[in-house]
Amino acid sequence: MKYKTILVHLDHSDRSPARAALAARWARAHESHLVGLLPTGTYDGVIPADAIPTGTTDFIAESADYLRRRAETISREFREGIAATGALSYEVRLVDGATIDAVVQHGYASDLVVLGQDDASRAADVWVHGLAGHVLMEVGRPVLIVPSAGQFEGVARNAVVAWNGSRESAVALHAALPALRCASRVTLVSFRHPNEEDDDRKPSVADMLQFLSRHGIHATFERNITDIDVADALLSRVSDLGADLLVMGGYGHSRLRELVLGGVTRQILAKMAVPVLMAH
């Protein structure tokens, strides 16, 4: 199993170049084809007040032209960024459809989808609220979410895997195998509150460590008891271990456009400080 096709969502936000650069580094490390998906914003954008001259006779046409020109600028910068860092198989896809639908549809033909963390404070005029959560629940592929702050130099070398023996954590672990093979340190961590008991029906930790070993991944396991919120405890442990990647299952369900994420998933998406690889 390899990430032979990686799709990265591009937009005009401040963090788009950093997200694209990280996706390109992962693509090189995994010998992948990189797809830069660039929704123009025609169906989900708001035109800045000063973008179109006052008194224009055809506001719709001028708006579409503005969005197209902006997308072409982002595309050019994406291409220039790749050219400056070495050879890579890649393409740019400009699409006019709604962002969520476009990412999901193109994500079906990808092995990994790279998105940015929600950050309304940095948005100018196009911001799709909850993009990562929507895509995670619908695309059926692992999603790598890049934080809205910080610099991330390449593939993960120190990965933490949130393990609770559930279907979601097993799916995420399997989806992360190509990334974990690149890491020199992999730690499975579990958390439970003092009044909770272990579930004997869950897969044994020994079985999971042997499973990883057969894939060439040496991992260790630690069991933690915490009095604080699990999401906070997990993020604290990621920091303590100096990890540069968190792998975890995505919990929740979607019904039409009403997305309900589990509490831990929602908190991680809000507070993450390192890239998070999720699968559902």
VMD Tcl script that draws the C-alpha trace (Angstrom):
set ca {
  {0.00 0.00 0.00}
  {1.34 3.41 -1.01}
  {0.07 6.93 -1.46}
  {0.41 6.90 -5.23}
  {-1.94 9.86 -5.72}
  {-2.05 12.74 -3.23}
  {-4.63 15.50 -3.60}
  {-4.12 18.88 -1.95}
  {-6.79 21.57 -1.68}
  {-5.55 24.95 -2.87}
  {-7.12 28.33 -2.14}
  {-6.08 31.97 -1.73}
  {-5.64 31.79 2.06}
  {-2.33 32.60 3.72}
  {-1.75 28.95 4.58}
  {-2.32 27.48 1.15}
  {1.37 27.70 0.09}
  {2.52 25.97 3.29}
  {-0.10 23.26 2.81}
  {0.94 22.78 -0.82}
  {4.62 22.62 0.13}
  {3.99 19.92 2.73}
  {1.89 17.93 0.26}
  {4.72 18.18 -2.28}
  {7.23 16.88 0.28}
  {4.98 13.93 1.08}
  {4.51 13.29 -2.65}
  {8.26 13.18 -3.22}
  {8.83 10.93 -0.22}
  {6.14 8.50 -1.38}
  {6.90 8.83 -5.11}
  {3.34 10.02 -5.63}
  {1.51 11.99 -8.28}
  {0.36 15.27 -6.73}
  {-2.96 16.85 -7.70}
  {-3.47 20.49 -6.79}
  {-7.25 20.93 -6.66}
  {-8.26 24.55 -7.00}
  {-11.95 25.47 -6.72}
  {-12.37 28.92 -8.22}
  {-15.00 29.97 -5.69}
  {-17.73 30.53 -8.28}
  {-20.30 28.59 -6.27}
  {-19.24 29.28 -2.69}
  {-17.30 32.53 -2.72}
  {-18.03 36.09 -1.74}
  {-16.45 38.74 -3.94}
  {-14.44 41.36 -2.00}
  {-16.15 44.75 -2.01}
  {-13.29 46.43 -3.86}
  {-12.63 43.65 -6.37}
  {-15.14 44.75 -8.99}
  {-15.23 48.38 -10.21}
  {-18.24 50.38 -9.06}
  {-20.90 50.77 -11.72}
  {-19.91 47.72 -13.76}
  {-22.63 46.74 -16.20}
  {-22.29 42.97 -15.77}
  {-21.38 42.17 -12.19}
  {-21.80 38.39 -12.63}
  {-19.45 38.23 -15.60}
  {-16.91 40.51 -13.90}
  {-17.06 38.42 -10.75}
  {-16.49 35.18 -12.65}
  {-13.55 36.77 -14.46}
  {-12.07 37.98 -11.18}
  {-12.34 34.52 -9.59}
  {-10.83 32.87 -12.65}
  {-7.88 35.27 -12.73}
  {-7.28 34.76 -9.02}
  {-7.34 30.98 -9.45}
  {-4.84 31.23 -12.30}
  {-2.52 33.25 -10.05}
  {-2.74 30.59 -7.31}
  {-2.09 27.90 -9.91}
  {0.98 29.72 -11.19}
  {2.38 30.13 -7.67}
  {1.76 26.44 -6.98}
  {3.65 25.45 -10.12}
  {6.50 27.83 -9.34}
  {6.79 26.43 -5.82}
  {7.15 22.89 -7.13}
  {9.61 23.90 -9.85}
  {11.81 25.57 -7.25}
  {12.11 22.44 -5.13}
  {12.77 19.69 -7.67}
  {11.15 17.30 -10.08}
  {7.71 15.96 -9.23}
  {4.81 14.39 -11.09}
  {1.91 16.79 -10.60}
  {-1.04 18.61 -12.14}
  {-3.40 21.45 -11.30}
  {-7.17 21.10 -11.63}
  {-9.25 24.28 -11.72}
  {-12.88 23.51 -10.95}
  {-15.95 25.75 -10.65}
  {-18.04 23.46 -8.45}
  {-18.73 23.91 -4.75}
  {-15.56 23.27 -2.76}
  {-16.82 20.43 -0.55}
  {-18.32 18.54 -3.48}
  {-15.21 19.07 -5.61}
  {-12.78 17.86 -2.95}
  {-14.89 14.77 -2.22}
  {-15.40 13.87 -5.89}
  {-11.74 14.28 -6.83}
  {-10.69 12.69 -3.56}
  {-12.32 9.43 -4.59}
  {-9.50 8.98 -7.12}
  {-6.78 9.74 -4.57}
  {-4.97 7.81 -1.85}
  {-4.56 10.77 0.50}
  {-6.32 14.15 0.71}
  {-4.47 17.12 2.21}
  {-6.56 19.93 3.71}
  {-6.08 22.89 6.00}
  {-7.39 23.41 9.50}
  {-10.33 25.80 9.77}
  {-9.10 29.33 10.45}
  {-11.73 32.03 10.00}
  {-9.36 34.72 11.25}
  {-7.16 34.34 8.17}
  {-9.94 34.05 5.60}
  {-10.48 36.92 3.21}
  {-13.59 36.21 1.18}
  {-13.80 32.47 0.51}
  {-13.92 30.18 3.50}
  {-15.72 26.88 3.62}
  {-16.56 26.24 7.26}
  {-15.90 22.68 8.41}
  {-14.28 21.55 5.16}
  {-12.03 18.98 6.83}
  {-14.89 17.46 8.83}
  {-17.21 17.24 5.84}
  {-14.57 15.68 3.60}
  {-13.42 13.26 6.31}
  {-16.92 11.87 6.72}
  {-17.66 11.59 2.99}
  {-14.53 10.88 0.97}
  {-13.63 7.40 2.23}
  {-9.92 8.19 2.08}
  {-7.42 9.22 4.74}
  {-7.24 12.97 5.23}
  {-4.09 14.82 6.31}
  {-5.05 18.08 8.02}
  {-2.38 20.78 8.23}
  {-2.55 23.22 11.17}
  {-3.28 26.89 10.57}
  {0.03 27.86 12.17}
  {3.52 26.43 12.30}
  {6.11 25.13 9.86}
  {6.27 21.45 8.92}
  {9.35 20.44 7.01}
  {8.49 17.06 5.57}
  {7.24 13.55 6.23}
  {6.68 12.60 9.84}
  {9.58 11.10 11.79}
  {7.89 10.82 15.19}
  {4.27 9.68 14.99}
  {1.67 9.18 17.70}
  {-1.27 6.89 16.99}
  {-4.39 7.29 19.12}
  {-5.50 3.72 19.81}
  {-8.69 2.66 21.59}
  {-9.37 -0.64 19.85}
  {-12.30 0.72 17.86}
  {-13.14 0.28 14.19}
  {-12.23 3.92 13.53}
  {-8.81 3.68 15.16}
  {-8.09 0.45 13.25}
  {-9.10 2.08 9.94}
  {-6.90 5.09 10.65}
  {-3.94 2.93 11.63}
  {-4.18 0.94 8.42}
  {-4.60 4.09 6.32}
  {-1.49 5.58 7.91}
  {0.81 2.62 7.17}
  {2.74 4.36 4.34}
  {3.35 7.37 6.59}
  {4.33 5.25 9.59}
  {6.92 3.37 7.52}
  {8.75 6.68 7.06}
  {8.82 7.39 10.79}
  {11.72 6.43 13.04}
  {9.48 6.46 16.11}
  {5.86 5.28 16.37}
  {3.95 5.29 19.64}
  {0.46 3.90 20.13}
  {-1.24 5.66 23.02}
  {-4.53 4.97 24.76}
  {-6.41 6.96 27.36}
  {-9.18 6.13 29.75}
  {-10.67 7.76 32.79}
  {-10.15 6.20 36.25}
  {-13.70 4.86 36.43}
  {-13.53 3.18 33.01}
  {-12.54 -0.44 32.54}
  {-10.72 -2.00 29.60}
  {-12.88 -3.77 27.03}
  {-11.68 -7.37 26.65}
  {-13.43 -7.63 23.29}
  {-11.04 -5.19 21.66}
  {-7.98 -6.41 19.70}
  {-4.98 -7.02 21.91}
  {-2.17 -4.50 21.81}
  {0.31 -7.33 21.19}
  {-1.57 -8.29 18.03}
  {-1.48 -4.71 16.77}
  {2.24 -4.33 17.45}
  {2.92 -7.59 15.60}
  {0.72 -6.39 12.74}
  {2.82 -3.23 12.46}
  {6.04 -5.22 12.73}
  {5.05 -7.31 9.71}
  {4.77 -4.03 7.81}
  {8.28 -3.08 8.84}
  {7.14 -0.66 11.55}
  {8.58 -0.92 15.06}
  {6.12 0.62 17.49}
  {5.68 0.89 21.22}
  {2.50 1.18 23.27}
  {1.56 3.13 26.34}
  {-1.64 3.04 28.36}
  {-2.63 6.23 30.16}
  {-5.21 6.99 32.82}
  {-6.31 10.62 32.88}
  {-8.70 12.81 34.82}
  {-8.87 15.46 32.10}
  {-10.59 15.53 28.75}
  {-9.25 12.84 26.42}
  {-8.59 15.28 23.57}
  {-6.55 17.56 25.84}
  {-4.68 14.59 27.28}
  {-3.89 13.31 23.79}
  {-2.63 16.68 22.55}
  {-0.55 17.08 25.68}
  {1.06 13.69 25.14}
  {1.77 14.52 21.49}
  {3.62 17.61 22.72}
  {5.49 15.73 25.46}
  {6.73 13.14 22.96}
  {7.78 15.81 20.47}
  {5.67 14.13 17.80}
  {5.27 15.67 14.36}
  {2.21 13.62 13.31}
  {-0.94 12.43 15.05}
  {-2.91 9.53 13.59}
  {-6.45 8.95 14.80}
  {-9.86 7.77 13.72}
  {-12.54 10.27 12.82}
  {-15.73 9.83 14.81}
  {-19.12 11.06 13.72}
  {-21.71 10.75 11.00}
  {-23.07 12.90 8.21}
  {-26.65 13.20 7.09}
  {-27.07 15.26 3.95}
  {-25.23 18.47 4.88}
  {-25.70 18.16 8.65}
  {-22.37 17.00 10.02}
  {-22.01 15.76 13.57}
  {-18.46 15.04 14.70}
  {-17.58 13.22 17.87}
  {-16.34 15.41 20.70}
  {-12.72 14.23 20.59}
  {-12.52 14.65 16.81}
  {-14.03 18.12 16.96}
  {-11.64 19.25 19.71}
  {-8.58 17.87 17.93}
  {-9.55 19.69 14.73}
  {-9.88 22.91 16.72}
  {-6.73 22.65 18.85}
  {-4.23 20.66 16.74}
  {-0.66 21.90 16.60}
  {0.86 19.19 14.37}
  {-0.49 17.60 11.18}
  {-3.24 15.08 11.90}
  {-3.93 12.08 9.68}
  {-7.53 10.94 10.11}
  {-9.67 8.27 8.52}
  {-13.27 7.24 9.06}
}
mol new
graphics top color blue
foreach p $ca { graphics top sphere $p radius 0.5 }
foreach p [lrange $ca 0 end-1] q [lrange $ca 1 end] { graphics top cylinder $p $q radius 0.2 }
display resetview
